[in-house]
Amino acid sequence: MLIGGWAHADTLTVAVASNFTAPMNDIAAAFEQATGHTVQLAFGSSGKFFAQIRNGAPFEVFFSADQAKPRALEEQGSIVPGSRFTYAVGALALWSSREDVPVDNAEVLRRGNFNKLALANLRLAPYGAAAVEVLDALELTEATRPHWVQGENIAQTYQFVRTGNAAVGFVALSQVMSDGAVRHGSAWIVPGHLHPPIRQDVVLLPRGEGNEAARAFLDYVRGESARAIIESYGYTVPASP
């Protein structure tokens, strides 16, 4: 597919779940270079974007951190029919940026010798809900609850841990991994069987239906270049999105 030969360039506005910030920045930059289109990105919690879109926010594409919100928009007739697909399956990591709190597995949670455990707001952020599922599976929910500090979204949760204000936290693996390796600190990549798959869906919204750039961007996300970027941050990509 040739995507670089259009006679004019367009701009598209994209709402993106904050766990996908790093890969999306890379994907958008590559897409802009390949096509001449401009991608305007907004990052935040899927829950807030969902509410804003229902209230008429001027986004053309929505990359959610889950399937539920795009599916709900679809059921309400608030997306372009047939546009929803899973662009990534996320992974969760228990991470610490502090040298005095090494994280190799779940034992750090069982020992309980930490000040704060950061996790995203489970009502707004799918990664927060997944973190609680993990604690439930490990039978550590009540033992750790007094230590919880909840970020509004996974980006704020990451900041709690990065700054050391929380000794450990459940973050998106993509926030601490690039090129297949954890960039700094120590992390336990949470086994997938401890929580339901974090399938992340994207939809084309009605405002983007007539925007050639919006449709082209979704095609690009399905392509091999975007897949390589997504997988380098620790996500998996369905074989046939």
C-alpha positions in Angstrom: 0.0 0.0 0.0 1.4 3.4 -1.0 0.5 6.0 1.6 2.9 8.8 0.8 1.7 10.0 -2.6 -1.3 12.2 -1.7 -1.7 15.6 -3.2 -2.6 17.2 0.1 -2.0 16.7 3.8 -4.6 16.7 6.5 -4.7 16.9 10.3 -6.3 14.4 12.6 -7.0 14.6 16.3 -6.5 11.4 18.3 -7.3 10.6 21.9 -4.9 8.0 23.3 -4.9 6.1 26.6 -1.9 7.2 28.6 -0.3 3.7 28.8 0.3 3.9 25.0 2.1 7.3 25.1 5.6 6.2 24.1 4.7 3.9 21.3 2.1 6.3 20.0 4.6 9.1 19.8 6.9 6.9 17.8 4.0 5.7 15.5 2.7 9.2 14.9 6.1 10.6 14.1 6.7 7.7 11.6 3.3 8.2 10.0 3.8 12.0 9.7 7.2 11.4 8.0 5.7 8.8 5.6 2.5 10.8 4.6 2.9 14.5 5.4 -0.2 14.4 7.5 -0.2 15.9 11.0 -1.3 13.9 14.1 -2.5 15.9 17.1 -2.3 13.7 20.1 -4.1 14.0 23.5 -3.1 11.5 26.3 -5.2 10.7 29.3 -7.4 8.1 31.0 -9.7 6.1 28.9 -12.6 6.7 31.3 -12.3 10.5 30.9 -11.9 10.3 27.1 -15.0 8.1 27.0 -17.1 10.7 28.9 -15.7 13.5 26.8 -16.5 11.7 23.5 -20.0 11.0 24.6 -20.3 14.8 25.4 -19.1 15.8 21.9 -15.3 16.2 22.3 -13.8 16.9 18.9 -11.7 13.7 18.6 -11.6 11.7 15.4 -9.9 8.5 16.6 -9.9 7.0 20.1 -7.3 4.5 21.3 -8.6 3.0 24.5 -6.8 1.0 27.1 -9.6 -1.6 27.0 -12.3 -3.0 24.8 -15.3 -2.1 26.9 -15.4 1.6 26.2 -15.0 1.4 22.4 -17.5 -1.4 22.4 -20.0 0.7 24.4 -19.5 3.6 21.9 -20.1 1.1 19.1 -23.3 -0.1 20.7 -24.5 3.5 21.0 -23.9 4.1 17.4 -21.2 6.6 18.2 -18.4 5.2 16.0 -18.0 4.6 12.3 -19.4 1.1 11.7 -16.8 -1.6 11.3 -13.9 0.5 12.5 -13.3 -1.1 15.9 -10.3 -3.4 16.2 -7.7 -4.5 18.8 -4.5 -2.7 18.2 -2.5 -4.1 21.2 -2.7 -6.4 24.2 -1.0 -4.8 27.1 1.2 -6.2 29.9 1.4 -5.2 33.5 4.6 -4.8 35.4 5.3 -4.3 39.1 8.1 -1.8 39.1 10.4 0.2 41.4 12.9 2.9 40.4 14.6 2.7 43.8 17.8 0.7 44.3 16.9 -0.2 47.9 13.6 -1.9 46.7 14.6 -4.5 44.2 11.7 -6.2 42.4 12.2 -9.7 41.0 8.8 -11.2 41.7 5.7 -10.8 44.0 7.7 -11.3 47.2 8.2 -7.6 47.7 4.4 -7.3 48.1 4.3 -10.2 50.5 7.1 -8.8 52.7 5.3 -5.5 52.8 8.4 -3.5 53.6 7.6 -0.5 51.4 5.9 2.8 52.0 3.4 3.1 49.1 2.1 0.8 46.4 1.0 2.8 43.4 -1.8 1.7 41.1 -4.1 3.5 38.7 -7.7 4.3 39.6 -9.5 1.1 39.0 -12.7 2.8 38.1 -11.1 4.9 35.3 -8.1 3.0 34.2 -8.1 -0.6 32.9 -4.5 -1.1 34.2 -5.7 -0.2 37.6 -8.5 -2.8 37.4 -5.9 -5.4 36.2 -3.6 -4.5 39.2 -6.4 -5.3 41.6 -7.1 -8.6 39.8 -3.5 -9.5 40.4 -3.6 -8.6 44.1 -6.8 -10.7 44.4 -5.2 -13.6 42.6 -2.2 -13.4 45.0 -4.5 -13.0 48.0 -2.7 -9.7 48.9 -5.5 -7.2 48.4 -6.3 -6.6 52.0 -2.7 -6.8 53.2 -1.5 -4.1 50.7 -4.6 -1.9 50.7 -3.3 0.4 53.5 -0.3 1.2 51.3 -2.3 2.0 48.1 -1.9 5.4 46.4 -4.0 5.7 43.2 -3.1 7.7 40.2 -5.8 9.2 38.1 -4.4 7.3 35.2 -1.4 5.1 34.5 0.8 8.1 33.6 0.3 9.6 37.0 0.8 6.2 38.6 4.2 5.9 36.8 5.2 9.3 38.1 4.5 8.2 41.7 7.0 5.4 41.2 9.5 7.2 39.1 10.0 10.0 41.6 10.2 7.5 44.5 7.2 8.8 46.2 5.8 5.3 45.9 8.4 2.5 46.4 6.7 0.1 44.0 3.8 0.3 41.7 1.8 -1.5 39.0 2.5 0.2 35.7 2.1 -0.6 32.1 5.1 -2.6 30.9 5.4 -0.2 27.9 6.2 2.7 30.4 9.4 1.0 31.6 10.4 -1.0 28.5 11.9 -0.1 25.2 13.6 -2.3 22.6 12.6 -5.3 24.6 14.4 -4.4 27.8 13.5 -2.6 31.1 15.1 0.8 30.8 15.8 1.5 34.5 14.9 0.3 37.9 13.7 -3.3 38.4 10.5 -4.9 37.3 8.5 -8.1 37.6 6.6 -8.7 34.4 3.3 -9.9 35.8 2.3 -13.3 34.3 -0.7 -13.0 32.1 -2.7 -15.7 33.9 -3.0 -13.4 37.0 -5.4 -11.0 35.2 -7.7 -11.0 32.2 -6.0 -10.0 28.9 -5.7 -6.2 28.6 -7.0 -6.0 25.1 -6.9 -2.4 23.8 -9.3 -1.3 21.0 -9.3 1.7 18.7 -12.3 3.2 16.9 -12.8 5.8 14.2 -15.3 8.4 15.5 -17.9 10.1 13.3 -15.9 13.3 13.2 -13.1 11.4 11.4 -15.3 9.6 8.9 -14.5 12.0 6.1 -10.9 12.6 7.0 -8.6 10.7 4.7 -5.8 11.1 7.2 -7.7 9.4 10.0 -8.5 6.4 7.9 -4.9 6.2 6.7 -3.6 6.4 10.2 -5.7 3.4 11.2 -4.4 1.5 8.2 -0.8 2.5 9.3 -1.4 1.2 12.8 -2.3 -2.2 11.3 0.9 -2.3 9.3 4.2 -3.9 9.9 6.1 -0.7 10.8 3.6 0.1 13.6 3.5 -3.5 14.8 7.3 -3.5 15.3 7.1 -0.3 17.3 4.2 -1.7 19.4 6.0 -5.0 20.2 9.2 -3.2 21.1 7.4 -1.7 24.1 6.2 -5.0 25.4 2.8 -5.3 23.9 1.6 -8.2 21.8 -0.4 -7.6 18.6 -3.2 -9.9 17.4 -2.2 -11.6 14.2 -5.4 -10.5 12.4 -6.7 -7.2 14.0 
